Amino acid sequence: MSSKIAFAQAQPVWPRGLAGQMNTWVSFHARVALEGKSRAVLRLAGATMYRLWVNGALVAHGPARTGHRHARVDEWPLTATKDGALELVIEVSDYGVPNFAATHEPAFFCAELRVGRKVVAHTATRGGGFTAERREERVQRSERYSYQRGFSEAYRFGAAGVFWRAPGYVPAAPLQLVKVAYARTWLTRDVDQPDFAVRHPRPRTTFGTAGFSAKRAAAYEPMTYVSDVPKTSQGWPLQEIEWPFFGLLAGLTYRDRGIVPVAAGGRFTLKAREWRLFDFGAIQTGFPAARLRVKRASRLLLLFDEVLTGGHIGVTKTAIVNGLRVELAAGAEVDFTAFEPHTLQHLQVLVWEGEVEFAEVRLVNYANGRAIGDGPAGLAPVERLVRRAAVATFRQNALDVFMDCPSRERAGWLCDSLFTARAEWHFCGDNPIERAFLENFLRPTKFDGLPRGMVPMCYPAEPLQGQFIPNWAMFFVIQLDEARRFRRLPRAWQPLIERRVRGLVGYFRKFENDLGLIEKLESWVFVEWSKANNFVQDVNFPTNMLYAATLRSAARLLGDERLARRADRVNAAVRQLAWRDGRFVDNAVRTKDGTLEVTANASEVCQYYAWFTGQLAMADEPALWRRMVCADYGDLHPANAFIGKLVRLELLIANGEYAAARRELLASFAPMARATGTLWEMLDSSASRDHGFTSYVAVLIDRLAAARKQP
């Protein structure tokens, strides 16, 4: 459990007049003189995000996220120069809008620099050694990056470039700071610091020229989170955006001129409408960066994506504005690094206006840096390839919380988290990220915008449009139970666990019908990304199988056998109603006369839910099991990767069907690993190509390898 931590002198502050604004960027500055090579520790917290520069070098990006009314405190060890200088610049960005990537709470910054036990600088409304300046260089009125995250990045640099990070810089007219009265509980970070290694692209690039087609742009339907503001998303209407980007991206046309090597030092010059396309070899997550020397006033586009569309960067399939815009005055020299982490394999730099000399195009990594072994000896090359892709996917999705994807959302989703947590334990022999992830759901006393007792589907986040997934709340209880029994949870959490689990049990009780089955659940009832999701009302049998497993987990967590007996009743009712013609059907509907009428809808994933949740023991229906092993699906609607095919692989391995499991695993995931070096959300490329739950595939590969060694 995270221990509480305190600041000795620092106060949470924010510049007067900026509270509540959208998309603000503020730099905080402190300069101290110490003995040469002195060591210090910077303790800091902030919202929404911060970036730390020390003596001109990028050192950190944070914070580690947590729930409402809490903040995790990072501690960064620092070393002064040989002359004893420590110059700190901390850039803090506040989204100011509800999103899935962080909580929407008042912005703040709180920091203190310690040498030993002595505080040598701290944030305060007066004195303390920290000053602040609003950074107008980031364009405030920008489009949303996605429905789930904040704003796309756009910048406007004058001839002085990033002057505020220059040695000796002191704000000439620092902003007045006020104490942020919003109460928060400080918590320790408790997860590893990220890896900030620099990644370079392959040494050959495509180059060419670009144009714009209004007809092409008009053919794209605008993304609602951009075009339907503020109804769909909070932000600025399109007519108020300073440099609209989606329409430009949608209308771009390209002409290839050839392939060229990157010269020594990575230097090249682009004039208006010229571009270069870089390939990083595999999907990576981090901060796109480049050194820029501006020969003529310029507008620069940094476009990126996981895959190419027609050989270039275009409008993405995953509903993201994948690009950064940078305006540069003539004579500016800027070592540019994006503030937000982005996910890409391909980076296309395009000078829309002007002329820019580039050097050292790169990506500053932002991933889990924990040492992870390369797996068992004796893996076939294709198995090793897929396993490494699973580990790469884990690294990019498991930093402070378990994310679904590091691109579109960066959100801590339940259900996905169960499989990623199993991977963490397998890779690391411990589960610090899982503990931090679960603690975020446990600590808040309530979740505004949700029914009483319900938990968010992803967190730390806001429930956009009041939406939640009741099934994911069930997975939360199941993961708590599994983590306590097979991994590590602090005993001190028991009161928090009881409060949250009792709240969920009480919530679901309201939906039980006379058979004990839950009926007509609210909001987004989700089984998996397949046809099965069309059969979720009125009584969904996979959901009720999951409900029975949830009640059993709750019985163990709360020590209440009455819940286990209720689970038995649910299983009996499902068996009586849903078992038809040698397989389970998916749902029953309530007719106008009040009768519960069982449908003929039957899905592949419904059968897997039966075994996964304990509705069936493997010996109960051997004919159905043999049919599934042989992939004799008949009229069953096929499953997708999440979660059906992943559970299928787990079941095959657990029941000794190793050949089938290996064949299907490699058929599904080897093409992904070859294409992007990561594993995907779907079995096709229509969604995220870097999805956290698929890191569990490495666990399955290792289990298959262990099975081969058995006599």
URVENCOR-V908237 format. One record per backbone hydrogen bond with DSSP energy under -1.0 kcal/mol. NH is the residue of the N-H (numbers start at 1). CO is the residue of the C=O. If there is no record, write none. Layout:
<<NH,CO> <NH,CO>>
//
This chain:
<<5,186> <11,123> <13,109> <14,178> <16,176> <18,15> <21,18> <23,95> <24,94> <26,92> <27,133> <28,90> <29,131> <30,88> <32,86> <34,84> <37,81> <38,35> <40,78> <41,114> <42,76> <43,112> <44,74> <45,110> <47,108> <49,93> <50,62> <51,91> <52,60> <53,89> <54,57> <55,87> <57,54> <59,52> <60,52> <62,50> <70,67> <71,185> <73,187> <74,44> <76,42> <78,40> <80,38> <81,85> <84,81> <86,32> <88,30> <89,53> <90,28> <91,51> <92,26> <93,49> <94,24> <100,148> <108,47> <109,13> <110,45> <112,43> <113,121> <114,41> <115,118> <118,115> <120,113> <121,113> <122,128> <123,111> <131,29> <133,27> <135,25> <136,134> <139,154> <142,140> <145,150> <152,143> <155,325> <156,137> <157,327> <161,158> <163,161> <165,162> <166,163> <169,166> <175,132> <178,14> <180,12> <185,69> <187,71> <188,3> <195,367> <199,363> <202,279> <205,260> <206,277> <207,258> <208,275> <209,255> <210,273> <211,253> <213,251> <217,213> <218,214> <220,217> <226,223> <227,223> <228,224> <232,228> <240,237> <241,238> <242,141> <249,245> <250,246> <251,247> <253,211> <255,209> <257,207> <260,205> <262,203> <266,263> <268,358> <270,356> <273,351> <274,271> <275,208> <276,349> <277,206> <278,347> <280,345> <283,676> <284,344> <286,342> <287,364> <289,362> <290,336> <291,359> <292,334> <293,357> <294,332> <295,355> <296,355> <298,328> <299,353> <300,326> <301,350> <302,324> <303,348> <304,322> <305,346> <309,312> <312,309> <321,145> <322,320> <323,321> <324,302> <325,153> <326,300> <327,155> <328,298> <329,157> <331,294> <332,329> <334,292> <336,290> <336,334> <338,288> <342,286> <344,284> <345,305> <346,305> <347,278> <348,303> <349,276> <350,301> <351,274> <352,299> <353,299> <355,296> <356,270> <357,293> <358,268> <359,291> <362,289> <363,199> <364,287> <365,197> <366,285> <367,195> <368,395> <384,380> <385,381> <386,382> <387,383> <388,384> <389,385> <390,386> <391,387> <392,388> <393,389> <394,390> <395,391> <396,392> <397,393> <398,394> <399,401> <403,397> <404,411> <410,405> <413,411> <414,457> <416,414> <417,413> <420,416> <421,417> <422,418> <423,419> <424,420> <425,421> <426,422> <427,423> <428,424> <429,425> <435,431> <436,432> <437,433> <438,434> <439,435> <440,436> <442,438> <443,439> <450,447> <454,451> <459,412> <462,99> <464,462> <466,463> <467,464> <473,469> <474,470> <475,471> <476,472> <477,473> <478,474> <479,475> <480,476> <481,477> <482,478> <483,479> <484,480> <485,481> <486,482> <487,483> <493,490> <494,491> <497,493> <498,494> <499,495> <500,496> <501,497> <502,498> <503,499> <504,500> <505,501> <506,502> <507,503> <508,504> <509,505> <510,507> <511,508> <512,509> <513,517> <516,513> <519,511> <520,538> <524,468> <525,523> <529,642> <530,528> <533,530> <534,531> <535,532> <539,588> <541,586> <544,540> <545,541> <546,542> <547,543> <548,544> <549,545> <550,546> <551,547> <552,548> <553,549> <554,550> <555,551> <556,552> <557,553> <558,554> <559,555> <560,555> <563,560> <565,561> <566,562> <567,563> <568,564> <569,565> <570,566> <571,567> <572,568> <573,569> <574,570> <575,571> <576,572> <577,573> <578,574> <579,575> <580,583> <583,580> <585,578> <586,601> <588,539> <589,597> <591,595> <594,591> <597,589> <599,587> <604,637> <608,604> <609,605> <610,606> <611,607> <612,608> <613,609> <615,610> <616,610> <620,617> <625,621> <626,622> <627,623> <628,624> <629,625> <630,626> <631,628> <632,627> <633,631> <636,633> <637,602> <645,640> <646,641> <647,643> <648,644> <649,645> <650,646> <651,647> <652,648> <653,649> <654,650> <655,651> <656,653> <657,652> <658,656> <661,657> <662,658> <663,659> <664,660> <665,661> <666,662> <667,663> <668,664> <669,665> <670,666> <673,669> <674,670> <675,671> <676,672> <677,673> <681,688> <691,679> <692,404> <694,691> <695,692> <696,693> <697,694> <698,695> <700,696> <701,697> <702,698> <703,699> <704,700> <705,701> <706,702> <707,703> <708,704>>
//
